[in-house]
Amino acid sequence: MLSLNRVSKYYKVGTFGGKELAAVRDVSFDVDAGEVVSLIGESGSGKTTIGKMVLKLIDISRGSITCDGQDVTGLHGGAVKSYYRHVQGVFQDPFSSYNPIFKADRVLTMIRSEYFSDMARSEWNDKVDAALRAVTLDPGQVLNKYPHQLSGGQLQRLLVARALLLDLKILVADEIISMLDASTRIDVLNLLAELKGRGMGILFITHDLSLGNYISEKTVILRHGVIAEMGATDKVFGNPTHPYTKALISSVPQLHKKWADVDAEILARGGADTGTCLFHQAYPPTAPVTGKGAVKQDSSDLPPTLVKVEDDHYVGCFDLGAATCQVA
């Protein structure tokens, strides 16, 4: 349903904007119906920038984003409003989505004024009641209350209920459980799993590998705005190929090990072992560029961004900045 095709975002920086900062470069992946795609990376990797571009909160610099085959890159005015019927986002801090001087259910009445102004009040109340119960909220406990009277988990689920009032196809969930306590996190994750079961596509943005592994069918590992590795979650986690992916997985806390032991193991291996760069092995810099093996190219003249290592598993360049790609 949702497809990103070589999407890039550049910001003007420096004196008089004379330089460009690449926040996202040549990112391509799909989010299908009934699928959770985890977009994983450290802070500053470009995850939220991608989410904002999908939600049309910022413009893309290059590439295209399509939803149900329609290019949404150049949508304006009423067309954007129609787009938001199908694509919505929920963000990290639920409290920032509410005006503290208004009751929390104002986020629901705003949906009515924009999309359902002709709907009878009784019908609207039934619709709201169904949406709230779908996210395991008791209408009597959350309606007509101010944000400070509700917990973070209740506020987050209220935002999901707001999205359910529309004909939602894609939900962008940007770090939506990072500010919740452990007992509430599992409730929100299970809610996302239930929405997936209803056929909704979910872009799950997180820096937590364990959460991504728990909930998603597909994983995209992002580093410095570029995809390092991508594919079926079981293959990315079960057979990590990129040195950055290996380093991320090695850093995940383990209950049976102490931090000092984990650090010692990484040092014993010599840090992040780059090995032979599979990308440059397949596409030597001196070789002519062809479209073979590339993912979602705009034309055969564009260089590939990923190389296939196995079915539903792709890896990018091994150059981690300090390391140099070893071309076979």
N, C-alpha and C positions, 0 to 999 in steps of 0.2 A: 504493500500500500504506500509506504513512504520510502523514497529513494533519494539518497544523496549521491551526486555524480561529480566527483573531483571538485568538491567545494573548498574554497579558500577564503580567508579573511585577513586583510592587511590593514594596519593602522598607521596613520601618518605620525611620525615622531621626530624629535630633534628640532633645531632652530628653523622656524617657518615651515615645519612639516616637510623638511627636505629629505627625510629618510623614511623607510617603511619597516614596520615590525610585522613579521608573519606570525599571527596568532594561530591560524589553522592553515594547513597546506594540503591540497589534493586529497581530501578525505572522501571516500566512497563506501557506502554500505546501505543495506536495506533493512527495513522493519516491516515484517509481514503481519497479516492478521493472526491473532492468537499467539503472538510470539513476543518474548521479552528479550531485548538486546541490551546487554550491559556495556556501557561506555566507561572504561576504567582508566584512570591515570592519576598521577600526583597533582597537587595543587599547581595551577599555572599551565597545565598541559593543553588547555583549550576545550575541555569538556563542556563547561557552561556556555562558552561562546558558540559551540555547535548547537546546544539546546536553544539558545536565543535566536539563532538563525532559522532553525526549524519553526520556531514560534513567531518568526517575523518581527522580533523585537529589535533586531539589528539587520542591516542589509549584508548580503554576501558580496565579496569582491570578485569572485570568479567561480564558475561552475553553475550547477543547477540543483534545485530541490523539487521533486515531483511528489504529488499525492494522488493516488488513484489515476496515474498517468497524466495528470494536469501539472504543467509547470507553474509553480506558485511563486517563483522568484520575483516576477514583476507585478504581482497583485497589488491593487490599491483600492481604497474606499470600501464600497459595499462588497467587493470581491473578497477582501480580507475578512470582513465580518462573516461571510459565508464559510470561509476557510476555518474560522474559529468554531464553527458548529461541529467540526470533525476533529480538530486538533487543539488540545489544551495542555497547559503545564501546571505543575505543582512544584513549589520550590523549597529550599532548605529550611528557611525560618518561617514557620507558619504565622507567627505573630506579626511579621512585616506585611502580610497580605491583608491585614484588617486595620481599619481606622478605629482607634480605641474609643472615640467619642460616639461611635455607632454600635448598635447591637450586631453580634456576629452574623446573624442570618441576613444581614444587608447584602452579603455577597450573593445570596440566592435571589433576592428581589431585583438585583441589578440584571441578572440573567432574564428574568421575566420581562422587565421593561425593554430590553433590547431584542429579545427573540420571541416572546410569547405575550405581547401586549394585548392581543385579542382573545386570549384564553380566559374563560370564566374562572372566578376566584376558587370555586369549589373544585374544579378540575385541576387548577394549579396546586391547590393544597394537597390533593391526592398524589400529584406528581412529585411534589417535594417530600411527602411522607414516604413514598416508595424509594426515592433516591437515598434518603437518610437511613432507612432500614437496610438498604442494600450494602451500606458501609457500616452496619452494626451500630447505628446511633439511634437513641430513643428521641424522637422529635420533642417530647415534653421536657427533656433534659438539656437540650441545646438551643432550641428556638427561644427568641426573646431574651437572650443573655448576652452580656458584654464579653469581649475576648478574654479579659482577665479572669472571668469566672469559669473559663473552660481550660482544660489541660491542652498541652501541645498536641497530643495524639488526637483529641477530639477536634481541634482546629484543623489538623491535617486531613482528617477523614471528612470534615465538612467541606474542605476544598475539593476533595475527590467527588463528593456528592454533587457539588456544583457542576463539575465536568459531566457527571452522569445525566444531568438534566438536558444535555444536548445530545445530538446524534453522534456521540464520540467514537472515533476510529483509532486515533493515536493519542496516547498520553505521554508527555515528557515529564518524567519524575526525576527532578534534579536534587540529589542528596536529601530526599524527603524524610529520611529517618535518622540522619546524623545528629539531630538535636533532641531526639527522643530517648527516653530511658529504655533499658533492655527489655523490660516487660511489655512495653508498648510497641517496640520495633517489630516483633514477630507478628503482632496483629496487623500492622500495616503491610508487611510482606505477604501475609496470607491473603489480605484484601487484594493486593496486586495480582496474586496468583489466581484468585477468583475472577478478576476482571479479564485476565488472559484467557481463562476458560470460556468466557462469554464471547471471545473473538476479538478482543481489543488488542492492538499492538502497543507495546510499551517500550519507550526508550528510557532505560534505567541508568542514570548518571551517578557514578559513585567513585570514591577512592578506595573503598573497602573491597578487597578481592573476595573475601569469604561470602559477603552478601551477594556479589555478582555470581559466584559459583553456585550459590543456593537457589537463585531464582531464575536464571536466564538460560535460554537455549543457545544463544549466540553471544560471543564476547569480542569486543573491540578494545585492544590495548593502545592507548594514545600516549605519545611522548613528544613534548615540544611541538604540539600541533600536528604531528604526523602519525599515521597508523604504523605501529611497530609490528603488531601481530593481530590476526583476526581469524575467526572461524567458529566452529561448533565449540561450545563451552567445555565439553569433556575432552576435546582434543587440545585446546589451548592450555587447559590446566593439567591435563594428563601427559601431554607431550610438548611442553614449552620449548620453542626453538630460538626465539630472539633472546640475546643476552639480557635485555632490559626486562622481558617477561620473567626470565629465570630469577633475576635479582628481586623483582617484586614478590614472586612466590616464596622465595627464600626468606624474605623479611616478614612474612605473616607470622604473628605470634602462635606458638604451639604450647598447649597446656603441659605437655610432658617434657618440655625443654626450657632452660633458662636463657635469657637474652645473651649472657656471656657465652654460652655453649653455641648458640646460633651464630654469633659473630665469629667465634673461633672456626667454625665449619666453613664460613664464607672466606675467611682469610686463608684457610688451609687450601682451598680450591684456587687461590690466587685472585679472589674477587670475581667480577663478572667476566667469565671466559668468552671472548668474542668468537673464537673459532674462525672458520672460513665463512665469509659472507655469502649466504646462499643467493641473495639478490644479485650481487655482482658476478657470482659464478654463472648464473643464468643469463645475465645481461652485462657482459664486460663493457666498460666505458668506451672501448675502441670499436665495439661491434655496432653495426647499423641497428637502429631502433625499429623493431617491428611490433605488431600488436599481439604477438603470440604470448599467451600466458598472463596478459595484463588483465586487470579488473576494472570494468566500467570505463573504458577509454572514450573520450569524445571523438577521437579520430585515430587512425593508424599512425599518424605522425607524432602523436604525443608519447613520451616515454612512459613505461609502466610504473606503477607505484608499489605493487606487491607481486610476489612470485608464489606460485602454488607449491606447497611441500607435500600435501596429501589431499584427499577429497575433503572439501569444506574446511580447509586450513591454509592460511596465507601468511606470509612473513615479508617484512620490509627490509630496508638496508640496515646493516649491523652497526653502522657508524654511530657511536655514542658520543661524539664530540671529541673527547680526549683520545679515544681509540681510533685507529685507522683501519678502514676496510681492507681485508686481505683478499685480493682478487686472484682466483686460481689461474 
